[in-house]
Amino acid sequence: MLRRDAELVPDLANDREINEGVRHVLGNPADGAFAPLLVRDRPIGALAVYGSSEDRPFTDDDLSVLQILANQAAIALENDRLTFLLRNLAVLEERERISKELHDGVIQSIYSVGLNLQGALSLMGAQPERGARRIEEAIAELDNVVRDVRNYIFELRPRLVEERGLEAAIVELVRELEVNTTAHATVELAPRAGQVLARQQEAHVIQIVREVLSNIARHAQPSVVSVKVDQRSGFFSLVVEDDGLGFDPSKVSRGHGLSNMEARVEALGGVLEILPRAGGGTRHSVRVPLPAGETF
C-alpha cells in the first residue's frame, strides 16, 4: 500500500512484511502475490493471495490478473462509500427541509395558538362569551397543527423506504398509517407478488400506496383499512380499501396528489379505479399488465 505497486513474494517465511499469524492460519503457504486497492492513486487496502495451486509459483501474469481484480474491488468499494455518503446527504437535506417547514408552519401555528389563549384568558372575566369563542378557535387550530404534524411524519420516507423493496415498503407505510390514525390496517401480499415488477415500477407503486394511504389518513377518518397485493393471469394488482367517509373523484377538488397518482399509473401502463365501497368508504384499485413470462 505504501509503495502503491503489486508485488510477488516467492518466499513468505523470510519476508519481514508478511503477517506470520495469517500465514500460519492458512497452513504456512510458500509464496504470495499482493496488489494495492487504489482510488485516484490513494491506497485504501490490499488484495492478498497466499499459496499458488499445484505448487506452481506465482508469475508476472498472475500478478497482472490480481491487479485487475484489485482495481475492480477498489472501484466497488469506492462506489459503495460514495453511495453511503449520498444517502446520508439526502437524509440531511430532508431533515433540513422538514425542520424549515416545521419552523415556518407548525411552530408558528403553535405560537399563534398560545397568543390566542392568552387573549382568551384576559377576556374570561369581562367578556366570557368572546373568550370562549377564542378558546374554540384555539382548539380548532391545534387540530390543524396535529394534522400537519401527522402529515410530516407520514411523508418522511423519501428514498429509504423504496430501497427496502416493494413488500417491506408497503408494510411500513401501512404501519405508519396505524400510528397516525385510529384505524386498524391489514396487509395481504400474495407470494412473490413483489418480485414481478422492475425497480422503477416498484418505485411508482410505492408512491401510489403512499399517496392513497396519505389521503385516507387526512380525509377519510376510517376505522378499517386493507391493502392487498396480488399477481395472476398476467397482471399485477393493488387494492386499497377503507371504510371511511368516501369521496367522488370526479367532483372532489383535485390537488397534486390525485393527478400524480394518475400519472404514475399511466407510466406503468396500468388502470386506476377509484370507486365507492359497499358499506361505505372507498376502493382504490391499480391493475398493471405484466410482460409475458413475468408471472409465477
C-alpha positions in Angstrom: 0.0 0.0 0.0 2.8 2.4 0.8 4.6 1.6 -2.5 1.4 1.6 -4.5 2.7 -1.3 -6.5 1.8 -5.0 -7.0 4.4 -7.4 -5.7 5.3 -11.1 -5.8 6.8 -12.7 -2.7 8.4 -16.1 -3.6 9.5 -16.8 0.0 6.9 -15.8 2.6 8.8 -17.3 5.5 11.7 -14.9 5.0 9.8 -11.7 4.2 9.7 -9.3 7.1 6.5 -7.6 5.9 4.4 -10.8 6.0 1.9 -11.3 8.8 3.0 -14.5 10.3 -0.3 -15.1 12.1 -2.2 -15.0 8.8 0.4 -17.3 7.2 0.1 -19.8 10.0 -3.7 -19.8 9.8 -3.5 -20.5 6.1 -1.3 -23.5 6.5 2.1 -21.8 6.0 2.0 -21.3 2.2 5.3 -20.8 0.5 4.6 -17.8 -1.7 2.2 -15.0 -2.3 1.0 -12.2 -4.5 -0.2 -8.8 -3.3 -1.9 -5.8 -5.1 -2.9 -2.4 -3.7 -6.5 -1.2 -3.9 -6.1 2.3 -5.3 -8.7 5.1 -5.6 -7.3 8.0 -7.5 -3.8 6.9 -6.6 -4.8 6.7 -2.9 -4.4 3.3 -1.3 -7.4 2.1 0.6 -6.4 -1.5 1.1 -4.7 -4.5 -0.5 -5.7 -7.8 -2.2 -3.5 -10.7 -1.0 -3.3 -14.2 -2.4 -1.3 -16.8 -0.5 0.0 -20.1 -1.9 -0.3 -20.9 -5.6 -2.1 -24.0 -6.7 -0.3 -27.3 -7.6 3.0 -25.9 -6.1 3.3 -23.6 -9.2 5.0 -20.3 -8.2 3.1 -17.1 -9.0 4.1 -15.4 -12.2 4.0 -11.9 -13.5 0.9 -12.8 -15.5 -0.8 -13.9 -12.2 0.2 -10.5 -10.7 -1.3 -8.6 -13.6 -4.6 -10.5 -13.2 -4.5 -9.9 -9.4 -4.0 -6.1 -10.0 -7.0 -6.1 -12.4 -9.1 -7.7 -9.7 -7.8 -5.3 -7.1 -8.7 -2.3 -9.4 -12.3 -3.7 -9.7 -12.6 -4.2 -6.0 -11.3 -0.7 -5.3 -14.0 0.7 -7.7 -16.7 -1.3 -6.0 -15.6 -0.2 -2.5 -15.4 3.5 -3.6 -18.9 3.3 -5.2 -20.2 1.8 -2.0 -18.6 4.6 0.0 -20.0 7.3 -2.3 -23.5 5.8 -2.3 -23.4 5.8 1.6 -22.4 9.5 1.5 -25.1 10.4 -0.9 -27.7 8.6 1.2 -26.5 10.5 4.3 -26.6 13.8 2.3 -30.2 13.0 1.2 -31.2 12.3 4.8 -29.6 15.6 5.9 -31.3 17.6 3.2 -34.7 16.0 4.0 -34.2 16.8 7.7 -33.3 20.4 6.9 -36.4 20.7 4.7 -38.7 19.3 7.3 -37.1 21.4 10.0 -37.7 24.6 8.0 -41.3 23.6 7.3 -41.9 22.8 11.0 -40.4 26.1 12.0 -42.3 28.1 9.3 -45.6 26.3 9.7 -46.2 24.2 12.8 -44.2 26.1 15.3 -45.6 29.4 14.1 -49.1 28.0 14.4 -48.5 26.8 18.0 -47.1 30.2 18.9 -50.3 31.8 17.4 -52.5 29.4 19.5 -50.6 30.5 22.6 -51.3 34.1 21.9 -54.9 33.4 21.2 -55.2 31.6 24.5 -53.6 34.4 26.4 -56.1 36.8 24.8 -58.9 34.4 25.8 -57.7 34.4 29.4 -57.8 38.1 29.6 -61.4 38.1 28.3 -62.9 35.4 30.5 -63.7 37.9 33.3 -65.3 40.8 31.4 -66.4 39.1 28.1 -66.7 35.3 28.8 -68.6 34.5 25.5 -65.9 36.2 23.5 -63.2 34.4 25.5 -65.0 31.1 24.9 -65.0 31.7 21.2 -61.3 32.3 21.3 -60.7 29.0 23.1 -62.8 27.2 20.5 -60.7 28.8 17.7 -57.5 27.7 19.5 -58.8 24.1 19.8 -59.6 24.1 16.1 -56.1 25.5 15.2 -54.5 22.8 17.4 -56.4 20.2 15.5 -54.9 21.6 12.3 -51.4 21.5 13.9 -51.8 17.9 14.9 -52.9 17.1 11.3 -49.9 18.8 9.9 -47.5 17.0 12.2 -49.1 13.7 11.2 -48.7 14.6 7.6 -45.0 15.4 8.1 -44.4 12.1 9.9 -46.4 10.1 7.3 -44.4 11.6 4.4 -41.0 11.3 6.0 -39.9 8.3 3.9 -38.3 9.6 0.8 -35.7 7.2 -0.5 -35.1 4.9 2.4 -38.4 3.1 2.1 -38.0 2.4 -1.6 -34.6 0.9 -1.1 -36.1 -1.8 1.1 -38.1 -3.3 -1.7 -41.8 -3.3 -2.5 -43.2 -5.6 0.1 -41.2 -4.2 3.1 -42.1 -0.6 2.0 -45.8 -1.3 1.8 -45.8 -3.0 5.2 -44.0 0.0 6.7 -46.4 2.5 5.1 -49.4 0.6 6.5 -47.8 0.6 10.0 -47.3 4.3 9.8 -51.0 4.7 8.9 -51.9 2.9 12.1 -49.6 5.1 14.1 -51.0 8.3 12.6 -54.7 7.3 12.7 -57.0 5.2 14.9 -57.7 2.8 12.0 -56.9 -0.9 12.1 -54.9 -1.8 9.0 -54.2 -5.1 7.3 -51.8 -6.2 4.5 -52.2 -9.2 2.2 -49.2 -9.9 0.0 -49.5 -12.8 -2.4 -46.4 -15.0 -2.6 -43.8 -13.4 -5.0 -46.2 -10.6 -6.0 -43.5 -8.1 -5.0 -41.0 -9.8 -7.4 -42.7 -9.4 -10.7 -42.1 -5.6 -11.2 -39.0 -3.8 -12.4 -37.2 -1.5 -9.9 -38.7 1.7 -11.5 -42.2 0.1 -11.5 -41.8 -0.7 -7.8 -41.0 2.9 -7.1 -44.2 4.0 -8.8 -46.3 1.5 -6.9 -44.8 2.6 -3.6 -45.5 6.2 -4.3 -49.1 5.3 -5.3 -49.6 3.4 -2.0 -48.1 6.3 -0.1 -50.4 8.8 -1.7 -53.5 6.7 -1.2 -52.8 6.0 2.5 -51.9 9.6 3.0 -55.2 10.8 1.6 -57.0 8.2 3.7 -55.2 9.5 6.8 -56.0 13.1 6.0 -59.6 12.9 4.9 -61.4 9.6 5.3 -61.5 9.1 9.1 -61.6 5.3 8.6 -61.8 2.6 11.3 -60.5 -0.2 9.0 -58.1 -0.1 6.0 -56.9 -3.0 3.9 -54.1 -3.3 1.4 -53.9 -6.3 -1.0 -51.1 -7.0 -3.5 -51.5 -9.9 -5.9 -50.4 -11.1 -9.3 -52.2 -13.5 -11.5 -53.3 -14.1 -15.2 -50.6 -11.8 -16.4 -51.5 -8.8 -14.2 -50.1 -7.1 -11.0 -52.9 -5.8 -8.9 -53.0 -3.4 -5.9 -56.3 -2.8 -4.0 -56.6 -0.4 -1.1 -60.0 -0.2 0.7 -61.2 1.8 3.6 -64.5 2.2 5.4 -64.2 6.0 5.9 -66.1 9.0 4.6 -65.5 8.2 0.9 -65.4 10.7 -2.0 -66.3 11.2 -5.6 -63.0 11.7 -7.6 -65.0 13.4 -10.4 -66.3 16.1 -8.0 -63.6 16.5 -5.4 -61.3 19.4 -5.5 -58.2 18.0 -7.2 -54.7 18.5 -5.8 -51.3 17.4 -7.0 -51.7 14.0 -5.2 -54.5 12.6 -7.3 -53.0 13.9 -10.5 -49.6 12.5 -9.7 -51.2 9.1 -8.9 -52.9 9.0 -12.2 -49.6 9.9 -14.0 -47.8 7.1 -12.2 -50.4 4.6 -13.2 -50.2 5.8 -16.8 -46.4 5.4 -16.7 -47.0 1.8 -15.5 -49.3 1.2 -18.5 -52.0 0.3 -16.0 -55.5 1.2 -15.0 -56.6 3.1 -11.9 -60.2 2.8 -10.5 -61.5 4.8 -7.5 -65.0 3.6 -6.6 -67.3 3.8 -3.6 -67.0 0.8 -1.4 -70.1 -1.3 -0.5 -70.9 -0.4 3.1 -69.2 3.0 2.9 -65.7 4.2 2.2 -63.5 4.0 -1.0 -61.9 1.3 -3.0 -58.7 2.2 -4.9 -57.6 -0.4 -7.5 -54.5 -0.4 -9.7 -54.1 -3.1 -12.3 -50.8 -3.4 -14.3 -50.2 -5.8 -17.2 -47.0 -7.9 -16.9 -44.7 -8.9 -19.7 -45.0 -12.5 -20.9 -43.2 -14.8 -18.5 -43.2 -12.5 -15.5 -45.9 -14.3 -13.5 -45.1 -17.2 -11.2 
